[in-house]
Amino acid sequence: MESLTNSEMDRIERWAVATEFDRLLSFFESKPPHFIIPRPVLIGSKHREDFYVKGHVSCLAMARIVVRELDEPYNPVFERSIVRTIPASTVRKEPRQAFNDAIRHGRKGLGVCLAATSGNCSGKIVRAHTIQRAVMARHADAGHVYHLDTITEHKTLNLIHKVGVVKATTFPGFCNFHDTALFAPIENLPFMATAEQFHRFHLRAAAQALFDRKYWAVGVRSEIIRRDPGQAKTHEGAIGASQADSPEAEREFLSCLKAVREGDFSVIDTRCWIGNTAPSIMGSELFAPRKDFCGKLVQNPKARSHAWVSLTITEVNRSTLVLLSGRKNCPVFTALADSLEKVGMRGRSQAVASYALCQLCNMIILPAWHKSLSEWHRKTLSTMMRSQYFPRAEFPSVPQWNLRKASANDFKT
């Protein structure tokens, strides 16, 4: 197994002190899947204490430590340090088949309609698309688009693979009645940029976030205990991390559902940008932003509570549509939206694409852009999507969508 040299470890420590996470991640992503750090190496600060790592590590584990655990910026206030020693026994030699199978099982859901509290549930639980199937189908290659597949055991470093539009961006969140009724304003009516339509896009993103953070995690935990109890403790950290934000996601979803019942959509504010070409990616997700589109911190990810926003990238009238929604008068939402305006039209497409693909999970890549990328760029994009850190200097260029702030006249029929 490869071991880091003194020169490489010295570079890591320089980048750590300078909080150059992009360089740290690019370095770890360039190494073999597993390698050895022979001595304690400073990689940053955690809870304002110097944080060192040594031992048998993996690229993915190091990326997760950098993105999820370290302070940003580097800020060692206390004269103490943490040393994490990773033993050789943690190196995975066999595919985690039971865990991967449990993840697939979790995606089937628990047979629960997220809108059950509204009453009138009828029909079976359906797989709801967060991006309309018909929109994706217009750009599909033989009925397929591309997504990041971290479940299947692959022989290459490129984890971006085909997925059918029937399955892409779906989750089993609603009964047939509620899936039809709740999203009729965006599924059955022309997009006119109304407050109700903006709200429905935000509601759909909130529903998907709630399912992933609550019901999916419950399904995975129960299934892995059933299949391989010995692995349950090993993966509890990953499962628990996905559930950590579920109360906040649930509050956001239930608040949106209440607004539907009362017909009051004023609580959600939405900024809208329209392009003049088709998008290269699509997706929709509710998340607690760490940074704005310029890479500036907008809230502390380690805080007890967070502001949540949704980002939707789709297509209307053959043009890219970007929607950013959040609570009205929320400083985090305002800072995020203003930063995208500051980027300017020339850099806005690149900013949106890199922001979404480097941080969010419910995203797809359309075949036209995917085919234009070299194999090196596909591997680079794959590792960046898996590491989930923004900004990244080497993010591949996306076609220009010419995004500008939309007005009501842009959607008149």
C-alpha positions in Angstrom: 0.0 0.0 0.0 1.3 3.4 -0.9 2.7 5.6 1.9 2.8 9.4 1.8 6.3 11.0 1.5 7.6 13.7 3.9 7.3 16.2 1.1 3.6 15.3 0.5 2.8 15.5 4.3 4.5 18.9 4.5 2.4 20.2 1.6 -0.8 18.9 3.4 0.1 20.8 6.5 0.7 24.1 4.5 -2.6 23.8 2.8 -4.3 23.0 6.2 -3.0 26.2 7.8 -4.1 28.2 4.8 -7.5 26.5 4.7 -7.0 25.5 1.1 -9.6 22.7 1.1 -9.8 22.6 -2.7 -6.1 21.7 -2.8 -6.4 19.2 0.0 -9.3 17.4 -1.7 -7.6 17.4 -5.1 -4.6 15.8 -3.5 -6.5 13.1 -1.7 -8.6 12.4 -4.8 -5.5 11.9 -6.8 -4.2 9.1 -4.5 -5.1 5.4 -4.6 -8.4 4.4 -2.9 -6.4 3.4 0.2 -3.0 4.7 1.4 -0.9 5.2 4.5 -0.2 8.4 6.4 2.9 7.3 8.4 3.0 10.1 11.0 0.4 12.4 12.5 -0.3 15.1 9.9 -2.1 18.3 10.5 -5.1 18.7 8.2 -6.9 21.6 9.9 -8.7 22.5 13.1 -11.8 20.9 14.6 -13.8 22.6 17.3 -10.9 25.1 17.4 -8.3 22.4 18.2 -5.5 21.3 15.9 -6.6 18.0 14.1 -4.1 15.4 13.0 -4.6 12.1 11.1 -2.3 9.1 10.8 -2.7 5.5 9.7 -4.5 3.6 7.0 -6.9 5.9 5.3 -9.1 6.1 2.2 -9.6 8.9 -0.2 -13.3 9.0 0.6 -12.7 9.1 4.4 -10.2 12.0 4.1 -12.6 13.9 1.9 -15.4 13.4 4.4 -13.2 14.6 7.3 -12.2 17.7 5.4 -15.7 18.7 4.3 -17.7 17.6 7.3 -15.4 17.9 10.3 -12.9 20.7 9.9 -13.3 24.4 10.9 -13.4 26.8 8.0 -11.3 28.9 8.2 -8.5 27.2 10.2 -8.9 28.4 13.7 -6.9 26.7 16.5 -7.8 28.7 19.6 -7.1 26.1 22.3 -3.5 24.9 22.9 -4.7 21.3 22.5 -4.7 18.9 19.6 -6.7 15.9 18.4 -4.9 12.9 16.8 -7.0 10.4 15.0 -5.2 7.1 14.3 -6.9 4.9 11.8 -5.9 1.2 12.1 -5.3 -1.1 9.2 -8.3 -3.1 10.2 -10.6 -0.4 8.9 -9.5 -0.9 5.3 -12.3 -2.5 3.5 -11.2 -5.5 1.5 -14.5 -6.8 0.3 -17.5 -5.0 -1.3 -20.0 -3.7 1.3 -22.7 -5.7 -0.4 -25.1 -5.8 2.6 -24.9 -2.1 3.1 -25.4 -1.4 -0.6 -28.4 -3.7 -0.7 -29.8 -2.0 2.3 -29.5 1.4 0.6 -31.4 0.1 -2.4 -34.1 -1.3 0.0 -34.3 2.1 1.7 -35.1 3.8 -1.5 -38.3 1.7 -1.7 -39.6 3.6 1.2 -41.8 2.5 4.1 -45.2 2.8 2.3 -45.9 6.2 4.0 -47.5 9.1 2.3 -45.8 12.3 3.5 -49.1 14.2 3.2 -51.1 11.7 5.2 -51.9 14.4 7.8 -53.9 16.3 5.2 -56.2 13.3 4.8 -57.9 11.8 1.7 -55.0 9.4 0.9 -55.9 7.0 -1.8 -54.0 4.7 -4.2 -50.6 3.2 -3.7 -47.4 5.1 -2.9 -45.9 6.3 -6.2 -42.4 7.3 -7.1 -42.6 11.0 -7.5 -40.2 12.8 -9.9 -38.6 16.0 -8.4 -37.9 17.0 -12.0 -40.7 16.3 -14.5 -40.1 13.1 -16.4 -41.3 14.7 -19.7 -38.7 17.5 -19.3 -35.8 15.0 -18.8 -37.1 12.7 -21.6 -36.6 15.5 -24.1 -32.8 15.4 -23.5 -32.4 11.7 -22.7 -30.3 9.3 -24.7 -32.4 6.2 -25.4 -34.4 7.0 -22.3 -31.4 7.6 -20.1 -29.6 10.5 -18.3 -26.6 10.4 -16.0 -26.2 10.5 -12.2 -23.6 9.8 -9.5 -23.9 6.1 -8.6 -22.2 5.5 -5.3 -24.0 2.2 -4.5 -22.9 -0.1 -7.2 -19.4 -1.5 -6.9 -17.5 -0.1 -9.9 -14.1 -1.1 -11.3 -13.3 2.5 -12.3 -13.0 5.8 -10.5 -15.7 7.3 -12.6 -19.0 6.9 -10.7 -21.2 8.8 -13.2 -23.4 6.3 -14.9 -26.7 6.1 -16.8 -30.0 6.0 -15.1 -33.4 5.7 -16.8 -35.7 8.8 -16.7 -38.3 6.5 -15.2 -36.2 6.3 -12.0 -34.1 9.5 -12.2 -34.8 12.0 -9.3 -37.7 9.9 -8.0 -38.6 9.0 -4.4 -41.7 7.1 -3.0 -43.1 10.0 -1.0 -46.8 10.3 -1.8 -49.9 8.3 -2.5 -51.3 8.7 -6.0 -54.0 11.2 -4.8 -51.6 13.6 -3.1 -48.9 13.3 -5.8 -51.5 14.3 -8.4 -53.2 17.0 -6.4 -50.2 18.7 -4.8 -48.2 19.1 -8.0 -50.9 19.7 -10.5 -50.0 23.5 -10.7 -46.6 22.6 -12.1 -47.4 19.4 -13.9 -50.6 20.3 -15.7 -50.4 24.0 -16.2 -48.1 26.2 -18.2 -45.3 27.8 -16.1 -46.3 31.4 -15.4 -44.0 32.1 -12.5 -46.8 32.4 -10.0 -46.3 32.3 -6.3 -48.2 29.0 -6.1 -46.0 27.4 -8.7 -42.8 28.6 -7.0 -44.2 27.2 -3.7 -44.9 23.8 -5.3 -41.3 23.5 -6.6 -40.1 24.3 -3.1 -42.6 21.8 -1.5 -41.4 19.0 -3.8 -37.8 19.7 -2.9 -38.7 19.7 0.8 -40.6 16.4 0.5 -37.6 14.7 -1.1 -35.3 16.1 1.6 -37.6 14.8 4.3 -37.8 11.3 2.8 -34.1 11.0 2.4 -33.3 12.2 5.9 -36.0 10.4 7.8 -37.8 7.5 6.0 -34.9 6.4 3.8 -32.5 6.2 6.8 -35.0 4.2 8.9 -35.4 1.7 6.0 -31.6 1.4 5.6 -31.0 0.8 9.3 -33.7 -1.9 9.6 -32.6 -3.7 6.5 -28.9 -3.8 7.3 -29.7 -5.2 10.7 -31.8 -7.9 9.1 -29.2 -8.7 6.4 -25.9 -8.3 8.4 -26.1 -7.3 12.0 -22.3 -7.2 12.2 -22.2 -4.3 9.8 -24.9 -2.3 11.6 -22.5 -0.6 14.1 -19.9 0.0 11.3 -22.4 2.1 9.3 -24.4 3.7 12.1 -22.3 6.9 11.8 -23.2 7.3 8.1 -26.9 6.5 8.7 -27.1 8.7 11.8 -25.5 11.6 9.9 -28.2 11.5 7.3 -30.9 11.7 10.0 -29.3 14.6 11.9 -31.2 17.3 10.0 -34.5 15.4 9.7 -36.4 17.5 12.3 -35.5 20.7 10.5 -36.4 19.2 7.1 -39.7 18.0 8.6 -40.6 21.4 10.0 -39.9 23.0 6.6 -42.1 20.4 4.8 -45.0 20.6 7.2 -44.9 24.4 7.0 -45.2 24.2 3.2 -48.0 21.7 3.5 -49.9 24.0 5.8 -49.5 26.8 3.3 -51.1 24.7 0.7 -54.1 24.0 2.9 -54.5 27.7 3.8 -53.7 28.9 0.3 -51.1 31.3 1.6 -47.8 31.2 -0.3 -46.4 34.5 0.9 -44.1 32.9 3.5 -41.7 31.6 0.7 -39.7 34.0 -1.4 -38.3 32.9 -4.8 -35.7 34.4 -7.1 -36.0 33.2 -10.7 -33.4 33.2 -13.5 -34.1 32.2 -17.2 -31.7 31.3 -19.9 -31.9 31.1 -23.7 -30.5 27.6 -24.2 -31.3 24.2 -22.8 -29.7 23.2 -19.4 -26.7 20.8 -19.0 -27.9 19.5 -15.7 -31.2 19.3 -13.8 -32.2 18.7 -10.3 -34.0 19.9 -7.2 -33.0 19.8 -3.6 -33.7 21.4 -0.2 -30.5 22.1 1.8 -28.9 24.2 4.5 -26.4 26.2 2.5 -22.9 26.6 3.9 -21.6 29.1 1.3 -23.0 31.4 -1.3 -22.3 31.2 -5.0 -19.1 33.2 -4.6 -17.7 30.7 -2.1 -18.3 33.0 0.9 -19.6 31.4 4.2 -23.2 32.3 4.9 -23.9 30.1 7.9 -22.1 27.8 10.3 -22.8 24.2 9.3 -22.1 23.1 13.0 -24.8 25.4 14.4 -27.7 23.9 16.2 -30.2 25.2 13.7 -30.0 26.3 10.1 -31.8 28.3 7.4 -33.0 26.1 4.6 -33.4 26.9 0.9 -34.3 25.0 -2.2 -32.5 25.1 -5.6 -34.3 23.8 -8.7 -32.7 23.6 -12.1 -35.1 22.6 -14.9 -36.4 23.7 -18.3 -39.3 25.8 -19.5 -40.0 26.7 -23.1 -36.7 24.9 -24.1 -34.7 27.3 -21.9 -32.9 26.8 -18.6 -34.9 27.8 -15.5 -33.2 28.3 -12.1 -35.3 28.8 -9.0 -33.9 29.6 -5.6 -36.5 29.6 -2.8 -36.4 30.3 1.0 -38.1 31.9 3.9 -39.1 35.5 3.2 -36.7 38.0 4.9 -34.2 35.2 5.7 -30.7 36.7 5.7 -29.1 33.4 4.5 -31.5 33.2 1.5 -31.0 36.8 0.7 -27.2 36.5 0.8 -27.3 33.4 -1.4 -29.6 35.0 -4.0 -27.7 38.3 -4.1 -24.4 36.4 -4.6 -25.7 34.8 -7.8 -26.7 38.2 -9.1 -23.2 39.5 -8.3 -21.6 36.7 -10.3 -22.9 38.3 -13.5 -24.3 36.6 -16.6 -21.0 35.3 -18.0 -20.2 33.3 -14.9 -23.7 32.5 -13.7 -24.1 29.2 -15.6 -20.8 27.9 -14.3 -21.5 29.1 -10.7 -25.0 27.3 -10.6 -23.7 24.1 -12.1 -20.6 23.8 -9.9 -22.6 24.8 -6.8 -25.2 22.2 -7.5 -23.1 19.3 -8.6 -20.4 19.8 -5.9 -22.8 20.0 -3.0 -26.2 18.5 -3.8 -27.2 14.9 -4.4 -30.5 14.9 -6.3 -28.9 16.1 -9.5 -28.6 14.6 -13.0 -26.3 15.4 -15.9 -27.8 15.5 -19.4 -26.3 13.3 -22.2 -25.3 16.2 -24.5 -22.9 17.7 -21.9 -21.7 14.4 -20.6 -20.7 13.3 -24.1 -18.7 16.5 -24.6 -16.5 15.8 -21.6 -13.2 13.9 -21.8 -12.7 10.8 -19.7 -10.4 12.8 -17.4 -13.1 15.4 -16.9 -15.7 12.8 -16.2 -13.5 11.2 -13.5 -12.7 14.7 -12.1 -16.3 15.6 -12.0 -17.2 12.2 -10.4 -14.7 12.7 -7.5 -15.8 16.3 -7.0 -19.5 15.3 -6.8 -18.6 12.6 -4.3 -16.5 14.9 -2.1 -19.3 17.5 -1.9 -17.2 20.6 -1.4 -17.6 24.1 -3.1 -15.9 25.8 -4.8 -13.6 23.6 -6.9 -11.0 25.3 -9.2 -10.9 22.4 -11.7 -14.6 22.0 -12.2 -15.3 21.3 -16.0 -16.7 24.2 -18.0 -20.5 24.0 -18.7 -22.1 25.4 -21.8 -23.3 29.0 -21.5 -27.0 29.2 -20.5 -27.0 33.0 -20.5 -29.0 33.2 -17.2 -30.7 36.5 -16.4 -33.2 37.5 -13.8 -36.6 36.6 -15.1 -39.7 38.9 -15.3 -43.3 38.0 -15.7 -43.2 38.9 -19.4 -40.8 36.0 -20.0 -43.6 33.5 -19.4 -46.6 35.1 -21.1 -48.2 32.8 -23.6 
